Amino acid sequence: MAISQELLDILVCPLCKAKVHLKSDQTGLKCEKCHRVYPIKDDIPVMLVDEASVEA
C-alpha cells in the first residue's frame, strides 16, 4: 500500500516546514529545502528529525 496523495499534500518537514516529496524508490520522503529524508516503515512515514538522514 502506497502513501496516499492526500497525505503527501499535507505533510511537511518537521524541522523547516517545507514540502516533502516521495523519493523515486519510495523508501522515504525528502524535504525540498533541507534535503532530509524521512524513512517510510511499514507504509508509515516516520516524520522524526532524529530518524531522518540528509541527502545532497
N, C-alpha and C positions, 0 to 999 in steps of 0.2 A: 504494500500500500504506500503510495507516494504522498508527499505533503501537499495538501490542497492549496489551490491558488488563493483562496480566501485567507488562509493562514499566512501565506507568504506576503500578502498585501498589507497585513497589519504588523508583522514582526519587524523590529528594528534592533540594531546593535545596542546592547545594554550599556556600553561604555560611551559611545559618541552619538548615539541616537540616529545614525544614518541607516538607510535601507540595506537589507541583506538580500542576496541572490543565491539561489540554489547552484552549487557547483555543477559542472557538466557531468562529473562522475556520480553525482547525487549522494556524496558522503558527508556533505556539510553545507552550511550557509555562510557565505563570505560577505563581509561588510565592504561596501564600496568606498568607504572613506579611510578606515584604519587598517583594512586588509586582514582583520581577524577572521578565522574560520571556526565556526561553532559546529561541533560534530552532531550527526544525527544517529541516535542509537535506538534501535527497535522502532523506527519510524517516528521518533520523537526528537525534535531539536533541543539540544542542551544549550540553553542561552545563558551560560555562566562564564564570566570573563576568565575565571581560573581554569576552565576546561578548554578554552579556545587556544588555537595556535595562530601564529602570524605568518602569512604568505606574502611574497612580493607581488 
